[in-house]
């Protein structure tokens, strides 16, 4: 499965929520602002421009633009490193501020049902759209998943 398929598997509404959650400050902090701006074909990046660009971004993902999909994932994920560290800590996966060591094999840490446990634990703390994206990003990057995971657990009562 390609990363663009992860976005498509989650749907356009979740995708729009992910784009709205991108932090311009975090892009600058991690020095990926300029690279993202160029890859996104934007003259500048701010919340209004990102919101308006969602349909164009979606079209690029539907075309299978993997380079853009990867840069967009990086922008989304660095904007939410607090969630990433919380999820990795919950799963007991060693990391350095949300980043895996280059030669680490993380596969053994993803035991049966880990996805639903993460959703259940963090759904009241982080947006479910973001959790679903991160779960699917891990499934794509670490586990080589062939299809997107979509939560089937009930929402809060």
Biotite code that builds the C-alpha atoms (Angstrom):
import biotite.structure as struc

atoms = struc.array([
    struc.Atom([0.000, 0.000, 0.000], chain_id="A", res_id=1, res_name="UNK", atom_name="CA", element="C"),
    struc.Atom([1.259, 3.452, -0.834], chain_id="A", res_id=2, res_name="UNK", atom_name="CA", element="C"),
    struc.Atom([1.015, 6.341, 1.602], chain_id="A", res_id=3, res_name="UNK", atom_name="CA", element="C"),
    struc.Atom([-1.387, 8.187, -0.693], chain_id="A", res_id=4, res_name="UNK", atom_name="CA", element="C"),
    struc.Atom([-3.689, 5.172, -0.308], chain_id="A", res_id=5, res_name="UNK", atom_name="CA", element="C"),
    struc.Atom([-3.625, 5.649, 3.476], chain_id="A", res_id=6, res_name="UNK", atom_name="CA", element="C"),
    struc.Atom([-5.107, 9.122, 3.049], chain_id="A", res_id=7, res_name="UNK", atom_name="CA", element="C"),
    struc.Atom([-7.649, 7.892, 0.506], chain_id="A", res_id=8, res_name="UNK", atom_name="CA", element="C"),
    struc.Atom([-8.598, 4.976, 2.753], chain_id="A", res_id=9, res_name="UNK", atom_name="CA", element="C"),
    struc.Atom([-9.400, 7.376, 5.575], chain_id="A", res_id=10, res_name="UNK", atom_name="CA", element="C"),
    struc.Atom([-11.495, 9.625, 3.348], chain_id="A", res_id=11, res_name="UNK", atom_name="CA", element="C"),
    struc.Atom([-11.581, 13.274, 2.382], chain_id="A", res_id=12, res_name="UNK", atom_name="CA", element="C"),
    struc.Atom([-13.223, 14.522, 5.602], chain_id="A", res_id=13, res_name="UNK", atom_name="CA", element="C"),
    struc.Atom([-10.522, 13.024, 7.809], chain_id="A", res_id=14, res_name="UNK", atom_name="CA", element="C"),
    struc.Atom([-7.904, 14.279, 5.367], chain_id="A", res_id=15, res_name="UNK", atom_name="CA", element="C"),
    struc.Atom([-9.246, 17.839, 5.667], chain_id="A", res_id=16, res_name="UNK", atom_name="CA", element="C"),
    struc.Atom([-9.043, 17.582, 9.472], chain_id="A", res_id=17, res_name="UNK", atom_name="CA", element="C"),
    struc.Atom([-5.427, 16.456, 9.236], chain_id="A", res_id=18, res_name="UNK", atom_name="CA", element="C"),
    struc.Atom([-4.474, 19.399, 7.020], chain_id="A", res_id=19, res_name="UNK", atom_name="CA", element="C"),
    struc.Atom([-6.229, 21.838, 9.357], chain_id="A", res_id=20, res_name="UNK", atom_name="CA", element="C"),
    struc.Atom([-4.131, 20.450, 12.222], chain_id="A", res_id=21, res_name="UNK", atom_name="CA", element="C"),
    struc.Atom([-0.764, 21.315, 10.641], chain_id="A", res_id=22, res_name="UNK", atom_name="CA", element="C"),
    struc.Atom([1.225, 23.689, 12.858], chain_id="A", res_id=23, res_name="UNK", atom_name="CA", element="C"),
    struc.Atom([3.150, 26.356, 10.956], chain_id="A", res_id=24, res_name="UNK", atom_name="CA", element="C"),
    struc.Atom([5.303, 26.919, 14.040], chain_id="A", res_id=25, res_name="UNK", atom_name="CA", element="C"),
    struc.Atom([6.271, 23.242, 14.231], chain_id="A", res_id=26, res_name="UNK", atom_name="CA", element="C"),
    struc.Atom([7.119, 23.213, 10.506], chain_id="A", res_id=27, res_name="UNK", atom_name="CA", element="C"),
    struc.Atom([9.508, 26.091, 11.140], chain_id="A", res_id=28, res_name="UNK", atom_name="CA", element="C"),
    struc.Atom([10.900, 24.564, 14.354], chain_id="A", res_id=29, res_name="UNK", atom_name="CA", element="C"),
    struc.Atom([11.778, 21.320, 12.563], chain_id="A", res_id=30, res_name="UNK", atom_name="CA", element="C"),
    struc.Atom([13.024, 23.254, 9.517], chain_id="A", res_id=31, res_name="UNK", atom_name="CA", element="C"),
    struc.Atom([10.611, 21.665, 7.073], chain_id="A", res_id=32, res_name="UNK", atom_name="CA", element="C"),
    struc.Atom([8.508, 24.767, 6.346], chain_id="A", res_id=33, res_name="UNK", atom_name="CA", element="C"),
    struc.Atom([10.282, 25.709, 3.089], chain_id="A", res_id=34, res_name="UNK", atom_name="CA", element="C"),
    struc.Atom([10.445, 22.156, 1.772], chain_id="A", res_id=35, res_name="UNK", atom_name="CA", element="C"),
    struc.Atom([6.779, 21.574, 2.524], chain_id="A", res_id=36, res_name="UNK", atom_name="CA", element="C"),
    struc.Atom([5.820, 24.910, 0.940], chain_id="A", res_id=37, res_name="UNK", atom_name="CA", element="C"),
    struc.Atom([7.626, 23.962, -2.282], chain_id="A", res_id=38, res_name="UNK", atom_name="CA", element="C"),
    struc.Atom([6.275, 20.379, -2.392], chain_id="A", res_id=39, res_name="UNK", atom_name="CA", element="C"),
    struc.Atom([2.745, 21.665, -1.690], chain_id="A", res_id=40, res_name="UNK", atom_name="CA", element="C"),
    struc.Atom([3.041, 24.210, -4.540], chain_id="A", res_id=41, res_name="UNK", atom_name="CA", element="C"),
    struc.Atom([2.156, 27.114, -2.224], chain_id="A", res_id=42, res_name="UNK", atom_name="CA", element="C"),
    struc.Atom([3.615, 30.636, -2.246], chain_id="A", res_id=43, res_name="UNK", atom_name="CA", element="C"),
    struc.Atom([3.318, 30.712, 1.558], chain_id="A", res_id=44, res_name="UNK", atom_name="CA", element="C"),
    struc.Atom([1.842, 28.486, 4.224], chain_id="A", res_id=45, res_name="UNK", atom_name="CA", element="C"),
    struc.Atom([-0.778, 29.659, 6.691], chain_id="A", res_id=46, res_name="UNK", atom_name="CA", element="C"),
    struc.Atom([-3.990, 28.183, 8.058], chain_id="A", res_id=47, res_name="UNK", atom_name="CA", element="C"),
    struc.Atom([-6.267, 29.845, 5.500], chain_id="A", res_id=48, res_name="UNK", atom_name="CA", element="C"),
    struc.Atom([-4.127, 28.832, 2.525], chain_id="A", res_id=49, res_name="UNK", atom_name="CA", element="C"),
    struc.Atom([-3.916, 25.260, 3.831], chain_id="A", res_id=50, res_name="UNK", atom_name="CA", element="C"),
    struc.Atom([-7.690, 25.099, 4.302], chain_id="A", res_id=51, res_name="UNK", atom_name="CA", element="C"),
    struc.Atom([-8.295, 26.334, 0.757], chain_id="A", res_id=52, res_name="UNK", atom_name="CA", element="C"),
    struc.Atom([-5.702, 23.935, -0.668], chain_id="A", res_id=53, res_name="UNK", atom_name="CA", element="C"),
    struc.Atom([-7.388, 20.781, 0.670], chain_id="A", res_id=54, res_name="UNK", atom_name="CA", element="C"),
    struc.Atom([-9.215, 19.981, -2.626], chain_id="A", res_id=55, res_name="UNK", atom_name="CA", element="C"),
    struc.Atom([-5.986, 20.415, -4.646], chain_id="A", res_id=56, res_name="UNK", atom_name="CA", element="C"),
    struc.Atom([-4.044, 18.322, -2.142], chain_id="A", res_id=57, res_name="UNK", atom_name="CA", element="C"),
    struc.Atom([-6.704, 15.610, -2.286], chain_id="A", res_id=58, res_name="UNK", atom_name="CA", element="C"),
    struc.Atom([-6.534, 15.553, -6.090], chain_id="A", res_id=59, res_name="UNK", atom_name="CA", element="C"),
    struc.Atom([-2.776, 15.049, -5.929], chain_id="A", res_id=60, res_name="UNK", atom_name="CA", element="C"),
    struc.Atom([-3.230, 12.129, -3.551], chain_id="A", res_id=61, res_name="UNK", atom_name="CA", element="C"),
    struc.Atom([-5.851, 10.599, -5.812], chain_id="A", res_id=62, res_name="UNK", atom_name="CA", element="C"),
    struc.Atom([-3.255, 10.787, -8.606], chain_id="A", res_id=63, res_name="UNK", atom_name="CA", element="C"),
    struc.Atom([-0.835, 8.876, -6.362], chain_id="A", res_id=64, res_name="UNK", atom_name="CA", element="C"),
    struc.Atom([1.721, 11.656, -5.738], chain_id="A", res_id=65, res_name="UNK", atom_name="CA", element="C"),
    struc.Atom([3.827, 9.734, -3.212], chain_id="A", res_id=66, res_name="UNK", atom_name="CA", element="C"),
    struc.Atom([6.478, 12.409, -2.712], chain_id="A", res_id=67, res_name="UNK", atom_name="CA", element="C"),
    struc.Atom([3.769, 14.876, -1.741], chain_id="A", res_id=68, res_name="UNK", atom_name="CA", element="C"),
    struc.Atom([2.045, 12.253, 0.438], chain_id="A", res_id=69, res_name="UNK", atom_name="CA", element="C"),
    struc.Atom([5.287, 11.704, 2.384], chain_id="A", res_id=70, res_name="UNK", atom_name="CA", element="C"),
    struc.Atom([5.997, 15.410, 2.860], chain_id="A", res_id=71, res_name="UNK", atom_name="CA", element="C"),
    struc.Atom([2.423, 16.002, 3.952], chain_id="A", res_id=72, res_name="UNK", atom_name="CA", element="C"),
    struc.Atom([2.647, 13.122, 6.447], chain_id="A", res_id=73, res_name="UNK", atom_name="CA", element="C"),
    struc.Atom([5.814, 14.618, 7.869], chain_id="A", res_id=74, res_name="UNK", atom_name="CA", element="C"),
    struc.Atom([4.070, 17.995, 8.269], chain_id="A", res_id=75, res_name="UNK", atom_name="CA", element="C"),
    struc.Atom([1.073, 16.390, 9.979], chain_id="A", res_id=76, res_name="UNK", atom_name="CA", element="C"),
    struc.Atom([3.154, 14.214, 12.283], chain_id="A", res_id=77, res_name="UNK", atom_name="CA", element="C"),
    struc.Atom([5.685, 16.821, 13.460], chain_id="A", res_id=78, res_name="UNK", atom_name="CA", element="C"),
    struc.Atom([2.701, 18.999, 14.294], chain_id="A", res_id=79, res_name="UNK", atom_name="CA", element="C"),
    struc.Atom([1.583, 16.350, 16.791], chain_id="A", res_id=80, res_name="UNK", atom_name="CA", element="C"),
    struc.Atom([4.724, 14.927, 18.377], chain_id="A", res_id=81, res_name="UNK", atom_name="CA", element="C"),
    struc.Atom([3.031, 15.023, 21.778], chain_id="A", res_id=82, res_name="UNK", atom_name="CA", element="C"),
    struc.Atom([0.486, 12.478, 20.548], chain_id="A", res_id=83, res_name="UNK", atom_name="CA", element="C"),
    struc.Atom([3.180, 10.366, 18.896], chain_id="A", res_id=84, res_name="UNK", atom_name="CA", element="C"),
    struc.Atom([5.247, 10.142, 22.075], chain_id="A", res_id=85, res_name="UNK", atom_name="CA", element="C"),
    struc.Atom([2.138, 9.325, 24.127], chain_id="A", res_id=86, res_name="UNK", atom_name="CA", element="C"),
    struc.Atom([1.118, 6.524, 21.744], chain_id="A", res_id=87, res_name="UNK", atom_name="CA", element="C"),
    struc.Atom([4.611, 5.058, 21.541], chain_id="A", res_id=88, res_name="UNK", atom_name="CA", element="C"),
    struc.Atom([4.967, 5.190, 25.329], chain_id="A", res_id=89, res_name="UNK", atom_name="CA", element="C"),
    struc.Atom([1.572, 3.484, 25.716], chain_id="A", res_id=90, res_name="UNK", atom_name="CA", element="C"),
    struc.Atom([2.641, 0.723, 23.331], chain_id="A", res_id=91, res_name="UNK", atom_name="CA", element="C"),
    struc.Atom([6.015, 0.379, 25.110], chain_id="A", res_id=92, res_name="UNK", atom_name="CA", element="C"),
    struc.Atom([7.983, 1.186, 21.951], chain_id="A", res_id=93, res_name="UNK", atom_name="CA", element="C"),
    struc.Atom([11.423, 2.707, 22.546], chain_id="A", res_id=94, res_name="UNK", atom_name="CA", element="C"),
    struc.Atom([11.888, 6.090, 20.849], chain_id="A", res_id=95, res_name="UNK", atom_name="CA", element="C"),
    struc.Atom([13.711, 9.375, 21.085], chain_id="A", res_id=96, res_name="UNK", atom_name="CA", element="C"),
    struc.Atom([11.124, 12.167, 21.362], chain_id="A", res_id=97, res_name="UNK", atom_name="CA", element="C"),
    struc.Atom([8.797, 10.329, 18.982], chain_id="A", res_id=98, res_name="UNK", atom_name="CA", element="C"),
    struc.Atom([11.434, 9.137, 16.516], chain_id="A", res_id=99, res_name="UNK", atom_name="CA", element="C"),
    struc.Atom([12.586, 5.523, 16.104], chain_id="A", res_id=100, res_name="UNK", atom_name="CA", element="C"),
    struc.Atom([16.290, 4.685, 16.086], chain_id="A", res_id=101, res_name="UNK", atom_name="CA", element="C"),
    struc.Atom([17.378, 4.085, 12.485], chain_id="A", res_id=102, res_name="UNK", atom_name="CA", element="C"),
    struc.Atom([18.143, 0.370, 12.892], chain_id="A", res_id=103, res_name="UNK", atom_name="CA", element="C"),
    struc.Atom([15.335, -0.527, 15.308], chain_id="A", res_id=104, res_name="UNK", atom_name="CA", element="C"),
    struc.Atom([12.885, -3.289, 14.405], chain_id="A", res_id=105, res_name="UNK", atom_name="CA", element="C"),
    struc.Atom([9.616, -2.042, 15.890], chain_id="A", res_id=106, res_name="UNK", atom_name="CA", element="C"),
    struc.Atom([7.434, -4.856, 14.496], chain_id="A", res_id=107, res_name="UNK", atom_name="CA", element="C"),
    struc.Atom([7.455, -7.006, 17.666], chain_id="A", res_id=108, res_name="UNK", atom_name="CA", element="C"),
    struc.Atom([5.866, -4.155, 19.652], chain_id="A", res_id=109, res_name="UNK", atom_name="CA", element="C"),
    struc.Atom([2.716, -4.152, 17.534], chain_id="A", res_id=110, res_name="UNK", atom_name="CA", element="C"),
    struc.Atom([0.758, -6.977, 19.121], chain_id="A", res_id=111, res_name="UNK", atom_name="CA", element="C"),
    struc.Atom([-2.703, -8.139, 18.057], chain_id="A", res_id=112, res_name="UNK", atom_name="CA", element="C"),
    struc.Atom([-5.333, -5.429, 18.488], chain_id="A", res_id=113, res_name="UNK", atom_name="CA", element="C"),
    struc.Atom([-2.903, -2.565, 19.132], chain_id="A", res_id=114, res_name="UNK", atom_name="CA", element="C"),
    struc.Atom([-4.869, -0.258, 16.837], chain_id="A", res_id=115, res_name="UNK", atom_name="CA", element="C"),
    struc.Atom([-8.122, -0.497, 18.789], chain_id="A", res_id=116, res_name="UNK", atom_name="CA", element="C"),
    struc.Atom([-6.264, -0.179, 22.108], chain_id="A", res_id=117, res_name="UNK", atom_name="CA", element="C"),
    struc.Atom([-4.689, 3.089, 20.918], chain_id="A", res_id=118, res_name="UNK", atom_name="CA", element="C"),
    struc.Atom([-8.046, 4.465, 19.731], chain_id="A", res_id=119, res_name="UNK", atom_name="CA", element="C"),
    struc.Atom([-9.736, 3.509, 22.991], chain_id="A", res_id=120, res_name="UNK", atom_name="CA", element="C"),
    struc.Atom([-6.972, 4.955, 25.184], chain_id="A", res_id=121, res_name="UNK", atom_name="CA", element="C"),
    struc.Atom([-6.547, 8.269, 23.359], chain_id="A", res_id=122, res_name="UNK", atom_name="CA", element="C"),
    struc.Atom([-9.884, 9.088, 21.680], chain_id="A", res_id=123, res_name="UNK", atom_name="CA", element="C"),
    struc.Atom([-10.805, 11.496, 24.472], chain_id="A", res_id=124, res_name="UNK", atom_name="CA", element="C"),
    struc.Atom([-7.392, 13.209, 24.314], chain_id="A", res_id=125, res_name="UNK", atom_name="CA", element="C"),
    struc.Atom([-6.658, 13.564, 20.579], chain_id="A", res_id=126, res_name="UNK", atom_name="CA", element="C"),
    struc.Atom([-8.881, 13.861, 17.506], chain_id="A", res_id=127, res_name="UNK", atom_name="CA", element="C"),
    struc.Atom([-9.806, 10.435, 16.188], chain_id="A", res_id=128, res_name="UNK", atom_name="CA", element="C"),
    struc.Atom([-8.850, 11.549, 12.661], chain_id="A", res_id=129, res_name="UNK", atom_name="CA", element="C"),
    struc.Atom([-5.300, 12.178, 13.850], chain_id="A", res_id=130, res_name="UNK", atom_name="CA", element="C"),
    struc.Atom([-5.133, 8.889, 15.738], chain_id="A", res_id=131, res_name="UNK", atom_name="CA", element="C"),
    struc.Atom([-6.372, 6.996, 12.691], chain_id="A", res_id=132, res_name="UNK", atom_name="CA", element="C"),
    struc.Atom([-3.804, 8.674, 10.501], chain_id="A", res_id=133, res_name="UNK", atom_name="CA", element="C"),
    struc.Atom([-0.941, 7.889, 12.865], chain_id="A", res_id=134, res_name="UNK", atom_name="CA", element="C"),
    struc.Atom([-2.080, 4.291, 13.291], chain_id="A", res_id=135, res_name="UNK", atom_name="CA", element="C"),
    struc.Atom([-2.227, 3.892, 9.526], chain_id="A", res_id=136, res_name="UNK", atom_name="CA", element="C"),
    struc.Atom([1.112, 5.617, 9.057], chain_id="A", res_id=137, res_name="UNK", atom_name="CA", element="C"),
    struc.Atom([2.689, 3.136, 11.490], chain_id="A", res_id=138, res_name="UNK", atom_name="CA", element="C"),
    struc.Atom([0.953, 0.234, 9.742], chain_id="A", res_id=139, res_name="UNK", atom_name="CA", element="C"),
    struc.Atom([2.273, 1.500, 6.385], chain_id="A", res_id=140, res_name="UNK", atom_name="CA", element="C"),
    struc.Atom([5.808, 2.380, 7.486], chain_id="A", res_id=141, res_name="UNK", atom_name="CA", element="C"),
    struc.Atom([6.569, -0.359, 10.011], chain_id="A", res_id=142, res_name="UNK", atom_name="CA", element="C"),
    struc.Atom([4.228, -3.232, 9.218], chain_id="A", res_id=143, res_name="UNK", atom_name="CA", element="C"),
    struc.Atom([3.836, -2.951, 5.439], chain_id="A", res_id=144, res_name="UNK", atom_name="CA", element="C"),
    struc.Atom([0.039, -2.946, 5.652], chain_id="A", res_id=145, res_name="UNK", atom_name="CA", element="C"),
    struc.Atom([-1.877, -3.458, 2.434], chain_id="A", res_id=146, res_name="UNK", atom_name="CA", element="C"),
    struc.Atom([-5.088, -1.692, 3.430], chain_id="A", res_id=147, res_name="UNK", atom_name="CA", element="C"),
    struc.Atom([-6.117, 1.200, 5.665], chain_id="A", res_id=148, res_name="UNK", atom_name="CA", element="C"),
    struc.Atom([-7.345, 0.592, 9.190], chain_id="A", res_id=149, res_name="UNK", atom_name="CA", element="C"),
    struc.Atom([-10.627, 2.327, 9.954], chain_id="A", res_id=150, res_name="UNK", atom_name="CA", element="C"),
    struc.Atom([-11.834, 2.331, 13.535], chain_id="A", res_id=151, res_name="UNK", atom_name="CA", element="C"),
    struc.Atom([-14.878, 0.194, 14.177], chain_id="A", res_id=152, res_name="UNK", atom_name="CA", element="C"),
    struc.Atom([-15.052, 0.889, 17.884], chain_id="A", res_id=153, res_name="UNK", atom_name="CA", element="C"),
    struc.Atom([-18.048, 2.865, 19.135], chain_id="A", res_id=154, res_name="UNK", atom_name="CA", element="C"),
    struc.Atom([-17.627, 6.508, 20.061], chain_id="A", res_id=155, res_name="UNK", atom_name="CA", element="C"),
    struc.Atom([-18.075, 7.825, 23.586], chain_id="A", res_id=156, res_name="UNK", atom_name="CA", element="C"),
    struc.Atom([-21.574, 7.339, 24.953], chain_id="A", res_id=157, res_name="UNK", atom_name="CA", element="C"),
])
